[in-house]
Amino acid sequence: MLNKFKILGSIIIQKVISDYWIELITESPYCIYYFGPFQTFIEAKAACPGYIDDLESEGVLGIKVVIKRCRPDALTICDEEVSYSK
């Protein structure tokens, strides 16, 4: 029984670690957005233009894109008082 839990835990951890997320950091207003999860880097990269276009249509400036493996705690983090450092 314990062995089954270890295997299940291993599968869950592997799934979480293996997911790719798009991190979009905007300068004005300063926000960090996470989009995902994606199974592959290529899948995440292909989705980027749509998210960027949406933000640009809202007047967001200074968009930086990072595709990485992570598990974000929140999908949107905004603080208009903090300035973006390059």
C-alpha positions as CSV (number, residue, x, y, z in Angstrom):
1,M,0.0,0.0,0.0
2,L,2.8,2.4,0.9
3,N,4.6,1.6,-2.3
4,K,1.4,2.6,-4.3
5,F,1.4,6.0,-2.6
6,K,5.1,6.4,-3.4
7,I,4.5,5.6,-7.1
8,L,1.4,7.9,-7.2
9,G,3.4,10.7,-5.5
10,S,6.3,10.2,-8.0
11,I,3.9,10.5,-11.0
12,I,2.3,13.6,-9.6
13,I,5.6,15.3,-8.9
14,Q,6.9,14.3,-12.3
15,K,3.8,15.8,-14.0
16,V,4.1,19.1,-12.0
17,I,7.8,19.5,-12.7
18,S,7.5,18.6,-16.4
19,D,4.9,21.3,-17.2
20,Y,5.9,24.4,-19.1
21,W,4.5,27.7,-18.3
22,I,4.6,31.1,-20.1
23,E,5.7,33.9,-17.8
24,L,4.8,37.3,-19.2
25,I,6.3,40.2,-17.3
26,T,5.0,43.7,-18.2
27,E,6.6,47.0,-17.5
28,S,3.5,49.3,-17.5
29,P,1.6,48.3,-15.5
30,Y,4.0,46.1,-13.7
31,C,2.5,42.6,-13.7
32,I,3.6,39.0,-14.0
33,Y,1.2,36.7,-15.8
34,Y,1.4,32.9,-16.0
35,F,-0.3,30.9,-18.8
36,G,-0.2,27.2,-18.9
37,P,0.4,24.4,-18.3
38,F,1.8,23.1,-21.5
39,Q,3.3,19.7,-22.1
40,T,6.1,20.9,-24.3
41,F,8.3,24.0,-24.8
42,I,7.2,24.1,-28.5
43,E,3.5,24.1,-27.5
44,A,4.1,27.0,-25.0
45,K,6.1,29.0,-27.6
46,A,3.3,28.6,-30.2
47,A,0.8,30.0,-27.7
48,C,2.8,33.1,-26.8
49,P,1.8,35.4,-29.7
50,G,-1.9,35.2,-28.7
51,Y,-1.2,36.1,-25.1
52,I,1.1,39.0,-26.2
53,D,-1.5,40.3,-28.7
54,D,-4.2,40.3,-26.0
55,L,-2.0,42.3,-23.6
56,E,-0.9,44.7,-26.3
57,S,-4.5,45.4,-27.3
58,E,-5.1,46.4,-23.7
59,G,-2.3,49.0,-23.9
60,V,0.3,47.1,-21.8
61,L,3.9,48.2,-22.5
62,G,7.3,46.4,-22.1
63,I,6.4,42.8,-22.4
64,K,9.1,40.2,-21.5
65,V,8.4,36.5,-22.2
66,V,10.0,33.6,-20.4
67,I,9.0,30.0,-21.0
68,K,10.0,27.8,-18.1
69,R,9.1,24.8,-16.0
70,C,7.5,25.9,-12.8
71,R,4.4,25.7,-10.7
72,P,3.1,29.2,-10.1
73,D,1.3,30.0,-6.8
74,A,-0.8,32.7,-8.5
75,L,-1.6,33.2,-12.2
76,T,-1.5,37.0,-12.0
77,I,0.7,39.2,-9.8
78,C,0.4,42.9,-10.2
79,D,1.8,45.9,-8.3
80,E,1.6,49.2,-10.2
81,E,3.7,50.9,-7.5
82,V,6.8,48.8,-8.3
83,S,8.9,49.7,-11.3
84,Y,10.2,47.0,-13.6
85,S,14.0,46.5,-13.6
86,K,15.6,45.2,-16.8
